[in-house]
Amino acid sequence: MESRQAGGETCSSAEHALQAYEKHGLGFSQHLQGEFQVVLRDGETVLAANDRFGLRPWYACKQAGCLILSPAVKGLLPLLPGAPELDPVSVAGFFTFNKIRLGNRTMVKGVEVWPPASLLVKTKGKPVSQRSTWTFQYNDSMSEEPASDSVIDALVVAYREAMRRHAAVQAGRRVGISLSGGLDSRSMVGALAPDEAKRFSAHTYGLSGSDEVLLAGQVASTAGMPHFFYPMEADDFIRHADVTADVSDEMDLFVQGAQHLWLVPAAASGDVMMTGLDLDVTLGGIYLTPDVLGARNDVEVLDLLRKRNRIFTEEELGLLAGPSLRNDRQAPYDFARDLIRALPQNHPAAKYDLFINQYSMRRVIFARYGQIRNYMETATPMLDYHFIDLVLKLPTRQRAGHATFQPFLNRLCPELCRIPYQRTTLPPCVPVRFWADAVRIEQEREQLYYRIWRETHGEIRVPYRRYYTNFDEWLRESPAWISFADQRLLDPAARIYGMGIAEPQAVRRFVEEHRQGQVSRRQQIVCLLSLEAYLRRFFDAHE
């Protein structure tokens, strides 16, 4: 939560919350900028709230007539009356969508996550009331008129002001920016005034020599910002495989544990880390592709979600699902259908975009961002209230395909827009009409390298180093990854088999198909490894 100036002095976040409550009463949380979880007591009344976007979520369960809150699912597990039970619908949803978490369910029965912008009020002798203090809602208009120069200028001014305010709040503290080869983190660098950039530092991790790392270095150098690089190789992601479960608020991919490798030294030299969040989803409209824009109803929205986001098809899940999961294979689609119907949007394209924002970005990407808080404080200007309010006024089509994002970025930081970015390998000063072809060409290049490896039976390998990782190659070729997958997934004693979640022969088939180059099973294997790590960490302890 941002602190504020009072009588010439900076007051703490706690004091700021109290002052907001004294001034605005039950509407206090609407006046707190930034990411927060708050609990206030006023006589016999207790209030609990979280921020607009769910950056700091509350998890809740009911026990013996009491409502118990925790900032992480694992904080509630010891308080359950017995051993924690897996929610089969959530597990099936994880296998189905992977990067989407459905509704407010978690992997644990009886534990839910609150929606963003929630306010709970409990007064002695009265029932608990819970309400929403703000609704995230896109502009449903499908006007094809491009955003005007004045609108783009207003977005630039609001974003610069958000970064300026963050810089002022963090004055005297060591602030870093997690800098990738993408555009979200680059925008933060570009929004800083030159004198501010010099007192910030940029932090990049990943494969040495990868496009992602090299481009981040160019951005930092051009901005005159100190740049720290933390090299990672394949073995590092195995070595830290179990860290994710310890530092996550809830279920996440085990490969995220490798962040430990750079966050430890970064925390030793810094107090706050800024990370790019959601800008290419909110302003960039990255999910608003032509097929999404052409959707006509809720059924087509669900079909698009099924087609573009699923990890295991219905047929594959039929082979994979063990006895404890077999009856719930269709449940994720039924649940997603009900969530789509309930979204406060009229146009199907805006519904699709909001679904991704609420159940992928908030439930997965934001939670991943929260891992950093185990090492240092976090801040993100991309969800500044004034800036987001401007973004939400944009017609849906104006956000689609970076139509407004590209001129916004070029007006914000033209010098940095001459440096290519990893998704297209084009500099973002190139008109957006060329971006889709550039992405397609990059995908074809990756597939070409894969075909060369497969058709020469592994004798010729051309490394693909576009991203900071390459899980697909590692699962086929890295001895450490092959051994890890064997130990975790091909062992008959694996938890996914003992708990009746998966069938061993199906898992073995998926692993062998990937290693032999028959089909890429990277996402499915990482999904299975992640669930196995989670079960070992939180369910073994309660057996």
C-alpha positions in Angstrom: 0.0 0.0 0.0 1.3 3.5 -0.8 2.2 5.7 2.1 1.2 9.3 2.0 2.3 12.7 3.1 0.7 14.1 6.3 1.9 17.4 7.7 5.1 17.1 5.7 5.9 13.7 7.1 5.3 10.3 5.5 2.9 8.2 7.5 3.0 4.4 7.5 0.6 2.2 5.5 -1.2 1.2 8.8 -1.7 4.8 9.7 -2.8 5.6 6.2 -5.5 2.8 6.4 -6.7 4.1 9.8 -7.0 7.7 8.5 -8.9 6.4 5.5 -11.3 4.6 7.8 -11.8 7.6 10.0 -12.6 9.7 7.0 -14.6 7.4 4.8 -16.0 4.7 7.1 -16.8 1.4 5.4 -15.7 2.9 2.1 -12.2 3.3 3.3 -10.6 0.6 1.2 -11.6 2.3 -2.0 -9.3 5.1 -1.1 -6.2 2.9 -0.5 -3.9 2.9 -3.5 -1.7 -0.1 -4.3 -1.6 -3.7 -3.1 -2.8 -4.5 0.4 -4.5 -6.8 3.0 -6.1 -4.9 5.9 -7.7 -5.9 9.2 -9.2 -3.2 11.3 -11.0 -3.3 14.6 -13.4 -0.6 15.8 -14.9 -1.5 19.1 -17.0 -4.6 18.5 -16.6 -4.4 14.7 -13.9 -6.1 12.7 -13.2 -5.3 9.1 -11.0 -7.1 6.6 -10.3 -5.9 3.0 -8.0 -6.5 0.1 -7.0 -4.4 -2.9 -8.9 -3.8 -6.1 -7.0 -6.4 -8.1 -6.4 -9.2 -5.6 -2.6 -8.7 -5.7 -2.7 -9.6 -2.0 -5.5 -12.1 -1.7 -7.3 -13.5 1.4 -7.8 -17.2 1.7 -10.6 -18.4 4.0 -12.1 -21.5 5.6 -14.9 -22.0 8.1 -14.2 -24.1 11.2 -16.4 -24.5 14.3 -18.5 -21.6 13.4 -15.5 -19.3 12.8 -14.2 -17.7 9.6 -10.4 -18.0 9.5 -8.4 -15.8 7.1 -4.8 -16.3 5.9 -2.7 -14.7 3.1 -1.8 -18.2 1.9 -3.6 -21.5 1.6 -0.8 -23.3 3.5 -1.5 -21.1 6.5 -4.9 -22.7 6.9 -3.9 -26.4 6.5 -2.9 -26.9 10.1 -6.2 -25.5 11.2 -8.4 -28.0 9.3 -10.1 -30.6 11.5 -8.4 -33.5 9.7 -6.0 -34.1 6.9 -6.5 -31.7 3.9 -8.5 -33.1 1.1 -7.9 -32.4 -2.6 -10.8 -30.7 -4.4 -11.2 -33.0 -7.5 -12.9 -30.3 -9.6 -9.9 -28.0 -9.0 -7.4 -30.8 -9.9 -9.4 -31.6 -13.0 -9.3 -27.9 -13.8 -5.6 -27.7 -13.3 -5.2 -30.6 -15.8 -7.6 -29.0 -18.2 -6.5 -25.4 -18.2 -3.3 -25.3 -16.2 -2.8 -21.5 -16.3 -6.4 -20.8 -15.3 -7.8 -21.3 -11.8 -11.6 -21.6 -11.8 -13.6 -19.2 -9.7 -12.5 -18.9 -6.1 -11.8 -22.6 -5.6 -8.4 -23.8 -4.5 -6.8 -27.3 -4.6 -8.0 -27.8 -1.0 -11.6 -28.6 -0.2 -13.2 -26.0 2.1 -10.6 -23.3 1.3 -11.5 -20.5 -1.0 -9.8 -17.3 -2.1 -11.7 -14.1 -1.8 -12.5 -12.1 -4.9 -10.5 -8.9 -5.3 -11.9 -5.7 -3.8 -13.6 -7.6 -1.0 -14.8 -6.1 2.2 -15.8 -8.2 5.2 -17.6 -6.6 8.2 -18.3 -8.6 11.4 -20.0 -6.9 14.4 -20.5 -8.9 17.6 -24.0 -10.4 17.6 -24.5 -9.9 13.9 -23.9 -12.2 10.9 -20.8 -11.6 8.8 -21.4 -9.4 5.7 -19.2 -9.5 2.7 -19.4 -7.1 -0.3 -17.4 -5.9 -3.3 -16.0 -2.4 -3.2 -15.1 -2.2 -6.9 -15.8 -4.1 -10.2 -13.2 -4.6 -12.9 -15.1 -4.1 -16.1 -14.0 -3.5 -19.7 -15.7 -1.1 -22.1 -17.9 -3.4 -24.3 -17.9 -1.0 -27.3 -16.5 -2.5 -30.4 -15.8 0.8 -32.1 -13.0 0.4 -34.6 -12.1 4.1 -34.5 -8.4 4.3 -33.3 -7.6 5.9 -30.0 -7.0 9.6 -30.4 -3.7 11.3 -29.7 -5.2 13.0 -26.7 -6.3 9.7 -25.2 -2.8 8.2 -25.8 -1.2 11.4 -24.2 -3.5 11.0 -21.2 -2.4 7.4 -20.8 1.3 8.4 -21.0 0.9 11.2 -18.4 -1.0 8.9 -16.0 1.6 6.1 -16.3 4.5 8.5 -15.8 2.8 9.9 -12.8 2.3 6.4 -11.4 6.0 5.7 -11.8 6.9 9.1 -10.3 4.7 8.5 -7.3 6.3 5.0 -6.8 9.7 6.6 -7.0 8.8 9.2 -4.4 7.2 6.6 -2.1 10.4 4.5 -2.3 12.8 7.4 -1.8 15.7 6.4 0.3 15.2 2.7 -0.5 17.0 0.4 -2.9 14.5 -0.3 -5.7 15.0 -2.8 -8.5 13.0 -3.6 -11.6 12.7 -7.2 -12.8 13.6 -6.6 -16.4 12.8 -9.2 -19.1 13.0 -9.0 -22.9 9.3 -8.1 -23.0 7.5 -4.8 -23.1 5.8 -4.6 -19.7 9.0 -4.3 -17.7 10.5 -2.1 -20.4 7.6 0.4 -20.0 8.6 0.9 -16.3 12.2 1.7 -17.3 10.9 4.1 -20.0 8.6 5.9 -17.7 11.3 6.9 -15.3 12.9 10.3 -15.5 16.6 10.0 -16.4 17.8 11.0 -12.8 15.4 8.4 -11.3 16.6 5.6 -13.7 20.2 5.9 -12.3 19.1 5.2 -8.7 17.0 2.2 -9.7 18.6 -1.1 -10.7 17.5 -3.7 -13.3 17.5 -7.4 -12.6 17.4 -10.2 -15.2 17.7 -13.9 -14.9 17.8 -16.8 -17.3 19.9 -18.6 -20.0 23.2 -16.8 -20.8 23.1 -15.6 -24.4 19.3 -16.0 -24.8 17.5 -13.3 -26.7 15.5 -12.5 -23.6 18.6 -11.8 -21.6 20.5 -9.9 -24.3 17.5 -7.6 -25.0 17.0 -6.8 -21.4 20.7 -5.8 -21.2 20.3 -3.5 -24.1 17.3 -1.8 -22.5 19.1 -1.2 -19.2 22.3 0.1 -21.0 20.3 2.5 -23.2 18.4 3.8 -20.1 21.7 4.2 -18.1 20.4 1.9 -15.4 22.7 -0.5 -13.4 22.0 -4.0 -14.6 22.4 -7.3 -12.6 22.3 -10.6 -14.5 21.7 -13.9 -12.7 22.6 -16.8 -15.1 20.5 -20.0 -14.8 20.9 -23.3 -16.6 18.7 -26.4 -16.9 19.9 -28.0 -13.6 19.0 -24.9 -11.6 15.3 -25.5 -12.2 15.6 -29.0 -10.8 17.7 -28.0 -7.9 15.1 -25.6 -6.7 12.1 -27.6 -7.8 10.5 -27.7 -4.3 10.9 -24.1 -3.4 7.7 -23.1 -5.2 5.5 -24.9 -2.9 7.1 -23.3 0.1 6.9 -19.7 -1.1 3.6 -19.7 -3.1 0.3 -18.5 -1.8 -1.3 -21.5 -3.5 -0.6 -24.1 -6.2 1.9 -23.0 -8.9 4.3 -24.6 -11.4 7.4 -26.1 -9.8 9.7 -24.4 -12.3 9.0 -21.1 -10.6 11.1 -22.2 -7.7 14.3 -21.3 -9.6 13.5 -17.7 -8.9 15.0 -18.3 -5.6 18.4 -18.3 -7.3 18.1 -14.6 -8.2 15.8 -13.3 -5.5 18.3 -14.2 -2.7 21.1 -12.0 -4.0 18.7 -9.4 -5.3 17.2 -9.1 -1.8 20.7 -8.7 -0.3 21.2 -5.6 -2.4 17.7 -4.2 -2.6 14.6 -3.4 -0.6 11.8 -3.3 -3.2 11.3 -5.1 -6.5 9.0 -3.8 -9.2 7.7 -6.4 -11.7 5.7 -5.9 -14.9 2.2 -7.1 -14.5 -0.7 -7.3 -16.9 0.0 -4.3 -19.1 -0.1 -6.3 -22.3 -3.4 -7.9 -21.1 -5.1 -4.7 -20.0 -3.8 -2.0 -22.3 -2.2 -4.4 -24.9 -5.3 -6.6 -25.4 -3.0 -9.5 -26.2 -5.8 -12.0 -25.8 -8.2 -10.1 -28.1 -7.2 -12.0 -31.2 -9.4 -12.0 -34.4 -11.2 -15.2 -33.4 -12.0 -13.8 -29.9 -13.3 -10.5 -31.4 -15.5 -12.6 -33.7 -17.1 -14.6 -30.9 -20.9 -14.3 -30.9 -22.1 -15.8 -27.6 -21.1 -17.5 -24.4 -20.9 -20.9 -26.0 -18.3 -19.6 -28.4 -16.4 -18.0 -25.6 -16.2 -21.4 -23.8 -15.2 -23.1 -27.0 -12.3 -20.6 -27.4 -11.2 -21.1 -23.8 -11.3 -24.9 -24.4 -9.4 -24.6 -27.7 -6.7 -22.1 -26.7 -6.0 -22.8 -23.0 -6.5 -26.5 -22.3 -3.5 -28.7 -21.4 -5.0 -32.2 -21.7 -7.8 -32.7 -24.2 -10.9 -34.6 -23.1 -9.5 -37.8 -24.7 -6.1 -37.4 -23.0 -7.8 -36.6 -19.7 -9.9 -39.8 -20.1 -6.6 -41.8 -20.4 -4.9 -39.9 -17.5 -7.6 -39.6 -14.9 -7.4 -42.0 -12.0 -10.4 -43.3 -9.9 -10.6 -40.2 -7.7 -10.8 -37.9 -10.7 -12.7 -39.9 -13.2 -16.1 -38.6 -12.4 -15.0 -34.9 -12.5 -13.4 -34.7 -16.0 -16.2 -32.6 -17.5 -16.6 -30.4 -14.4 -14.1 -27.7 -15.3 -16.0 -26.9 -18.5 -19.3 -26.8 -16.7 -17.8 -24.6 -14.0 -16.1 -22.3 -16.6 -19.5 -22.0 -18.5 -21.2 -20.7 -15.3 -18.4 -18.3 -14.6 -18.6 -16.9 -18.2 -22.4 -16.3 -17.7 -21.8 -14.4 -14.5 -19.2 -11.9 -15.9 -20.4 -8.3 -16.0 -19.7 -7.8 -19.7 -22.1 -7.7 -22.7 -19.8 -8.4 -25.7 -18.4 -12.0 -25.9 -14.9 -10.7 -26.7 -14.9 -8.6 -23.5 -16.2 -11.6 -21.6 -13.3 -13.7 -22.8 -10.8 -11.0 -21.9 -12.2 -10.5 -18.4 -12.3 -14.2 -17.8 -8.5 -14.4 -18.5 -7.9 -11.4 -16.3 -9.9 -12.7 -13.4 -9.0 -16.4 -13.5 -5.6 -16.5 -15.2 -3.8 -13.2 -14.4 -5.2 -12.7 -10.9 -5.2 -16.4 -9.8 -1.9 -17.5 -11.4 0.3 -14.6 -12.6 -0.4 -12.3 -9.7 0.1 -15.2 -7.3 3.5 -15.8 -8.9 4.4 -12.2 -8.5 3.5 -12.7 -4.8 6.4 -15.1 -4.4 8.8 -12.2 -4.5 7.3 -11.0 -1.2 9.1 -13.9 0.5 12.3 -12.1 -0.2 11.6 -8.3 -0.4 8.8 -5.8 -0.8 6.9 -5.5 -4.1 5.3 -2.7 -6.1 3.7 -2.4 -9.6 2.6 0.9 -11.2 0.7 -0.8 -14.0 -2.3 -1.2 -11.8 -2.4 2.4 -10.6 -6.1 3.3 -10.1 -6.1 6.4 -12.3 -4.2 4.7 -15.1 -6.4 1.6 -15.1 -9.5 3.7 -15.1 -8.3 5.3 -18.3 -7.5 1.9 -19.8 -11.0 0.6 -18.9 -12.6 3.4 -20.8 -11.0 2.3 -24.0 -13.3 0.4 -26.4 -12.4 -3.3 -26.6 -11.3 -3.1 -30.2 -9.0 -0.2 -29.4 -7.1 -2.4 -27.0 -7.0 -5.5 -29.3 -3.7 -6.5 -30.9 -1.6 -3.8 -29.2 -3.5 -1.1 -31.3 -3.2 1.5 -28.5 -0.3 -0.1 -26.6 2.1 0.4 -29.5 1.7 4.2 -30.0 1.5 4.5 -26.1 4.8 2.8 -25.7 6.5 4.7 -28.6 5.3 8.0 -27.1 6.4 6.9 -23.6 9.9 5.8 -24.5 10.8 6.2 -28.2 14.5 5.4 -27.7 13.7 2.0 -26.0 11.3 1.2 -28.8 14.1 0.9 -31.2 15.3 -2.2 -29.3 13.7 -5.5 -30.4 11.5 -7.4 -28.0 11.5 -11.2 -27.6 8.0 -12.0 -28.6 8.3 -10.8 -32.2 12.1 -10.1 -32.4 11.0 -6.8 -34.0 11.6 -3.4 -32.4 8.2 -2.2 -31.1 8.5 1.0 -33.2 7.5 -1.3 -36.2 3.7 -0.9 -36.9 1.6 -3.6 -35.3 0.3 -4.9 -38.6 3.6 -6.7 -38.9 3.7 -8.2 -35.5 1.5 -11.3 -36.1 3.7 -12.4 -39.0 6.8 -11.9 -36.9 5.4 -14.2 -34.2 4.4 -16.8 -36.8 7.9 -16.8 -38.3 9.5 -17.2 -34.8 7.2 -20.2 -34.1 8.1 -21.7 -37.4 11.8 -21.3 -36.6 11.3 -23.1 -33.3 9.4 -25.9 -35.0 12.2 -26.2 -37.7 14.8 -26.8 -35.0 12.5 -29.4 -33.4 12.1 -31.2 -36.7 15.8 -31.2 -37.3 16.4 -32.8 -33.9 13.6 -35.4 -34.4 14.4 -36.4 -38.0 18.1 -36.8 -37.3 17.2 -38.9 -34.2 18.9 -36.3 -31.9 22.3 -36.3 -33.8 21.9 -32.7 -34.8 20.6 -30.1 -32.4 20.2 -26.4 -33.0 19.6 -24.8 -29.6 16.6 -22.4 -29.5 17.6 -19.6 -27.2 14.8 -17.1 -27.7 13.5 -17.3 -24.1 15.2 -17.4 -20.7 14.3 -21.1 -20.4 13.7 -24.0 -22.8 11.7 -26.7 -20.9 10.8 -28.5 -24.1 14.5 -29.2 -24.9 15.4 -30.0 -21.3 12.7 -32.6 -20.9 14.1 -34.4 -24.0 17.8 -33.9 -23.5 18.9 -32.8 -20.1 20.1 -35.7 -17.9 19.0 -33.9 -14.8 15.5 -33.3 -16.1 15.2 -36.8 -17.4 16.3 -38.3 -14.1 14.0 -35.9 -12.2 10.9 -36.8 -14.3 11.7 -40.5 -13.8 12.0 -40.1 -10.0 8.9 -38.0 -9.7 6.5 -39.4 -12.4 7.6 -42.9 -13.3 8.0 -44.2 -9.7 5.0 -46.4 -8.8 5.0 -44.7 -5.4 4.3 -41.3 -6.8 1.6 -39.4 -4.9 -0.5 -38.8 -8.1 -0.9 -42.6 -8.2 -1.3 -43.3 -4.5 -4.0 -40.7 -4.3 -5.8 -42.1 -7.3 -5.3 -38.9 -9.4 -3.5 -40.3 -12.5 -3.0 -43.6 -14.3 0.7 -44.7 -14.4 0.5 -46.0 -18.0 -0.9 -42.8 -19.3 1.8 -40.7 -17.6 4.5 -43.0 -19.0 3.1 -42.7 -22.4 3.1 -38.9 -22.3 6.7 -38.8 -21.0 8.0 -41.3 -23.7 6.2 -39.5 -26.5 7.9 -36.3 -25.6 11.4 -37.9 -25.3 11.0 -39.7 -28.6 10.0 -36.6 -30.4 6.6 -38.0 -31.4 4.7 -35.0 -29.9 5.6 -32.1 -27.6 4.3 -32.9 -24.1 6.1 -30.2 -22.3 3.1 -28.5 -20.8 1.5 -31.8 -19.7 4.7 -33.1 -18.0 5.4 -29.8 -16.2 1.8 -29.8 -15.0 2.2 -33.3 -13.6 5.5 -32.5 -12.0 4.0 -29.4 -10.4 1.1 -31.3 -8.9 3.4 -34.1 -7.6 5.6 -31.5 -5.9 2.6 -29.8 -4.3 1.2 -33.1 -3.0 4.6 -34.2 -1.5 4.9 -30.8 0.3 1.5 -30.3 1.8 -0.3 -33.7 1.8 2.5 -36.0 3.0 2.9 -34.0 6.2 -0.8 -34.7 7.1 -0.9 -38.4 6.3 
